[in-house]
Amino acid sequence: MTGSFNLIMDNNHVVLETKNLNVFYGNFLAIKDVNFQVFRNQITAIIGPSGCGKSTLLRSFNRMNELVPSARSEGKILFNGEDIYDPTIDPVEVRRKIGMVFQKPNPFPKSIYENIAWGLKINGFRGSKSEMDDLVEQALRGAALWDEVKDKLDQSGLSLSGGQQQRLCIARAIAIKPEVILMDEPASALDPIATLKIEDLMRELKENYTIVIVTHNMQEAARVSDYTAMMMLTGEGERSGTVIEFDRTNIIFTRPKDKRTEDYITGRFG
Ligand SMILES: Nc1ncnc2c1ncn2[C@@H]1O[C@H](COP(=O)(O)OP(=O)(O)OP(=O)(O)O)[C@@H](O)[C@H]1O
């Protein structure tokens, strides 16, 4: 069964919603008939075994997938009720409102300051140097990095530790004030302490942003997310993935409805 979830949801505002979403790479149907929702100011985790399409789904939310030449999608993705694949919608604008943080921290080979300022400039910032200084500080504070870097803003972003680099990438993402931040395994390259810092930061960020995170780490999904979408291949011998269950995280982790979800989170499955 593929999923359509009539969640009687908590009066939360739906920010993103997929309707019968299929994504292909060439002729290969990577994700099939995905229906689920992302709620405002909540953290939604996407979990599931390797290759079931978690990153494909995540990258669909801000049209990053179409940068892959063979990728094509069917169905709808609504962002605040508007179809992001409508021909009148500018993908650059979608990516401004729905930012992304990747698995491996990828600061630009520029100063810490410029890592933030650059995104603001290409997004049309025309203010003074002191206004820019304020925005850079705000973004670094927002990513819980300011105190660690305020005395070395002109040093290269690449001189920071892995965890700091990832927070710099989060600062870069929030500087342009997106509504949603997509995170593809943001802590998987980090040690446990840096991971906990990123998780604390996510809890702070959800006051102002909506977060969707792909993670392989069940404990992380359980600790940090409010909702969880469980993805799986659709069946025996099938290579297409779909969301098989979507619910509040505490329900997914304590009383999932689908046996496959239970098997996966208890480690009985891949
Ligand atoms: N650029 C691409 N071209 C062709 N096939 C792709 C491409 N990217 C992903 N796929 C295929 O689509 C399917 C889903 O991949 P995806 O990376 O979305 O899964 P995932 O659940 O995020 O995996 P993992 O947990 O291993 O990162 C896989 O079968 C993968 O081989």
The ligand as a Tripos MOL2 file, in Angstrom:
@<TRIPOS>MOLECULE
LIG
   31    33     1     0     0
SMALL
NO_CHARGES

@<TRIPOS>ATOM
      1 N1         21.0510   11.3030   -9.8130 N.pl3     1 LIG1
      2 C1         20.4870   10.1050   -9.8410 C.ar      1 LIG1
      3 N2         20.4030    9.4100  -11.0030 N.ar      1 LIG1
      4 C2         19.8510    8.1670  -11.0460 C.ar      1 LIG1
      5 N3         19.3530    7.5290   -9.9630 N.ar      1 LIG1
      6 C3         19.4140    8.1710   -8.7860 C.ar      1 LIG1
      7 C4         19.9890    9.4890   -8.6550 C.ar      1 LIG1
      8 N4         19.9200    9.8510   -7.3500 N.ar      1 LIG1
      9 C5         19.3310    8.8230   -6.6990 C.ar      1 LIG1
     10 N5         19.0150    7.8260   -7.5630 N.ar      1 LIG1
     11 C6         18.3740    6.5410   -7.2160 C.3       1 LIG1
     12 O1         17.1200    6.8380   -6.6310 O.3       1 LIG1
     13 C7         16.8690    5.9700   -5.5270 C.3       1 LIG1
     14 C8         16.6580    6.8100   -4.2770 C.3       1 LIG1
     15 O2         17.8790    7.4520   -3.9500 O.3       1 LIG1
     16 P1         17.9870    8.4760   -2.7370 P.3       1 LIG1
     17 O3         19.3860    8.9840   -2.6970 O.co2     1 LIG1
     18 O4         16.8820    9.4510   -2.8160 O.co2     1 LIG1
     19 O5         17.7080    7.4810   -1.5010 O.3       1 LIG1
     20 P2         18.0270    7.6640    0.0400 P.3       1 LIG1
     21 O6         16.9150    6.9950    0.7780 O.co2     1 LIG1
     22 O7         18.2680    9.1110    0.3490 O.co2     1 LIG1
     23 O8         19.3630    6.8330    0.1750 O.3       1 LIG1
     24 P3         20.5610    6.9410    1.2350 P.3       1 LIG1
     25 O9         19.9320    6.7420    2.5700 O.co2     1 LIG1
     26 O10        21.4590    5.7990    0.8510 O.co2     1 LIG1
     27 O11        21.1830    8.2980    1.0630 O.co2     1 LIG1
     28 C9         18.0590    5.0320   -5.4290 C.3       1 LIG1
     29 O12        17.7210    3.8270   -6.1070 O.3       1 LIG1
     30 C10        19.1600    5.7700   -6.1700 C.3       1 LIG1
     31 O13        20.0720    4.8840   -6.7640 O.3       1 LIG1
@<TRIPOS>BOND
     1     1     2 1
     2     2     3 ar
     3     2     7 ar
     4     3     4 ar
     5     4     5 ar
     6     5     6 ar
     7     6     7 ar
     8     6    10 ar
     9     7     8 ar
    10     8     9 ar
    11     9    10 ar
    12    10    11 1
    13    11    12 1
    14    11    30 1
    15    12    13 1
    16    13    14 1
    17    13    28 1
    18    14    15 1
    19    15    16 1
    20    16    17 2
    21    16    18 1
    22    16    19 1
    23    19    20 1
    24    20    21 2
    25    20    22 1
    26    20    23 1
    27    23    24 1
    28    24    25 2
    29    24    26 1
    30    24    27 1
    31    28    29 1
    32    28    30 1
    33    30    31 1
@<TRIPOS>SUBSTRUCTURE
     1 LIG1         1 GROUP 0 **** ****
